Amino acid sequence: MGYFSNIYKGIKSLLTGMGVTGKYFLNSRKGAITQQYPDNRDTLKMFDRFRGEVIMPHDENNEHACTGCQKCEIACPNGTIEIIWDRGIDEATGKKKKKIDHFVYHLSMCTMCGLCIDACPTQAIVWGQNFENSVYDRTQLTRVLNKPGSKVRAGVED
């Protein structure tokens, strides 16, 4: 009896799978799942949760939220982020304060784990939507995320 029930379950499973495939085949024009990538490059919108690369958003005044606390650098499991900083005199208080010179991101080493973004207390780095990163020279995958002449946004504290 167990032999015939196994055959019945196998055929039922096969027909269920073929039914799902047939439904997508017959209704392919209504809701296409496949993206026609090179052709729709101008209209392509990635999902909000897509992990393309790490970016540092700047506002219209060329200000960012990175304080140089290095929590993202410490949280990164393979050294993708490197923060080069120096102590400078704060204009408002006259005290020495940490100031970042370069926020270096090595995309070629990144595993897209997101630990750096989770560790950032000021949300200074976020996931970007760029996914076209094929290059012939690996050095082009090393990027400085803070723009030249940028500074920390007022009101952002460690």
C-alpha positions as CSV (number, residue, x, y, z in Angstrom):
1,M,0.0,0.0,0.0
2,G,2.9,2.4,0.8
3,Y,4.3,1.9,-2.7
4,F,1.2,3.2,-4.5
5,S,0.8,6.1,-2.1
6,N,4.4,7.2,-2.8
7,I,3.7,7.1,-6.5
8,Y,0.5,9.2,-6.0
9,K,2.3,11.8,-3.9
10,G,5.1,12.0,-6.5
11,I,2.7,12.6,-9.4
12,K,0.7,15.1,-7.3
13,S,3.9,17.0,-6.5
14,L,5.0,17.0,-10.2
15,L,1.6,18.3,-11.4
16,T,1.5,21.0,-8.7
17,G,5.0,22.3,-9.9
18,M,4.0,22.1,-13.5
19,G,0.8,24.0,-12.7
20,V,2.8,26.9,-11.2
21,T,5.2,26.9,-14.2
22,G,2.3,26.8,-16.6
23,K,0.6,29.7,-14.9
24,Y,3.7,31.9,-15.2
25,F,4.1,30.8,-18.8
26,L,0.5,31.7,-19.8
27,N,0.5,35.0,-17.9
28,S,4.0,36.2,-18.8
29,R,2.8,39.4,-20.5
30,K,0.9,40.7,-17.4
31,G,3.6,40.6,-14.8
32,A,7.0,39.9,-16.2
33,I,9.5,38.8,-13.6
34,T,12.6,38.9,-15.8
35,Q,14.1,42.4,-16.2
36,Q,15.4,43.2,-19.7
37,Y,18.5,44.7,-18.2
38,P,20.6,46.4,-21.0
39,D,17.4,47.6,-22.8
40,N,15.7,49.1,-19.7
41,R,18.8,50.7,-18.1
42,D,17.1,54.2,-18.0
43,T,13.9,53.0,-16.3
44,L,15.4,50.3,-14.1
45,K,14.5,50.9,-10.4
46,M,16.2,48.6,-7.9
47,F,14.4,47.5,-4.7
48,D,14.7,49.6,-1.6
49,R,16.5,46.8,0.3
50,F,19.0,46.3,-2.5
51,R,22.7,46.2,-1.3
52,G,24.7,47.8,-4.1
53,E,27.5,49.6,-2.4
54,V,28.1,51.8,0.6
55,I,27.7,55.6,0.1
56,M,28.0,58.6,2.3
57,P,25.2,61.1,1.5
58,H,26.0,64.8,1.5
59,D,23.5,67.6,1.7
60,E,23.4,70.8,-0.5
61,N,26.0,72.5,1.8
62,N,28.5,69.6,1.2
63,E,28.0,68.4,4.8
64,H,27.8,64.8,6.0
65,A,26.9,63.1,9.3
66,C,30.2,61.1,9.8
67,T,32.0,62.1,13.0
68,G,34.9,59.8,12.5
69,C,34.1,57.5,15.5
70,Q,35.4,54.5,13.6
71,K,32.7,52.2,14.7
72,C,32.0,51.1,11.1
73,E,35.7,50.4,10.6
74,I,35.8,48.3,13.7
75,A,32.6,46.4,12.8
76,C,33.8,45.5,9.3
77,P,35.0,41.9,9.3
78,N,37.5,42.2,6.5
79,G,38.8,45.8,6.6
80,T,36.8,47.3,3.8
81,I,36.5,50.7,5.5
82,E,39.5,52.8,6.4
83,I,39.1,56.2,8.1
84,I,42.0,58.5,8.0
85,W,41.5,61.3,10.5
86,D,43.3,64.1,12.3
87,R,42.6,66.3,15.3
88,G,41.7,69.8,14.5
89,I,40.7,72.9,16.4
90,D,36.9,73.4,16.6
91,E,36.0,77.0,15.7
92,A,33.0,77.1,18.1
93,T,34.6,75.8,21.3
94,G,38.4,76.1,20.6
95,K,39.0,72.5,21.7
96,K,40.7,69.8,19.7
97,K,38.2,67.6,17.9
98,K,38.5,64.6,15.6
99,K,38.0,65.4,11.9
100,I,38.1,62.9,9.1
101,D,40.4,63.5,6.2
102,H,39.5,60.6,4.0
103,F,36.7,57.9,4.4
104,V,38.1,55.2,2.2
105,Y,35.9,52.3,1.0
106,H,37.3,49.3,-0.7
107,L,34.5,47.9,-2.8
108,S,36.6,45.0,-4.0
109,M,36.9,43.6,-0.5
110,C,33.3,44.3,0.6
111,T,31.1,41.3,1.3
112,M,27.9,43.4,1.5
113,C,27.2,42.2,5.1
114,G,25.9,45.5,6.3
115,L,27.6,45.4,9.7
116,C,29.2,48.8,9.1
117,I,25.8,50.4,8.4
118,D,24.3,48.8,11.5
119,A,27.2,50.0,13.6
120,C,27.1,53.7,12.5
121,P,25.4,55.7,15.3
122,T,24.7,58.8,13.1
123,Q,23.5,56.9,9.9
124,A,26.3,58.6,8.0
125,I,26.7,55.7,5.5
126,V,23.8,53.9,3.7
127,W,23.3,51.4,0.9
128,G,23.5,52.8,-2.6
129,Q,21.6,51.6,-5.7
130,N,24.6,51.3,-8.0
131,F,25.3,47.8,-9.2
132,E,27.4,48.3,-12.3
133,N,30.9,47.9,-10.9
134,S,32.8,45.9,-13.5
135,V,36.2,47.4,-14.2
136,Y,39.5,46.3,-15.7
137,D,41.6,47.8,-12.9
138,R,40.9,46.8,-9.3
139,T,42.2,50.1,-8.0
140,Q,39.1,51.8,-9.5
141,L,37.0,50.0,-6.8
142,T,38.7,52.0,-4.0
143,R,36.6,55.1,-3.4
144,V,36.9,58.1,-1.0
145,L,33.3,58.6,0.2
146,N,33.6,62.1,1.7
147,K,33.7,64.8,-0.9
148,P,36.6,67.3,-0.9
149,G,36.0,70.2,1.4
150,S,33.1,68.5,3.2
151,K,32.5,68.9,6.9
152,V,30.3,67.4,9.6
153,R,26.7,68.6,9.7
154,A,25.9,70.9,12.7
155,G,24.2,69.1,15.5
156,V,25.7,65.7,14.8
157,E,27.5,64.4,17.9
158,D,29.6,61.2,18.7
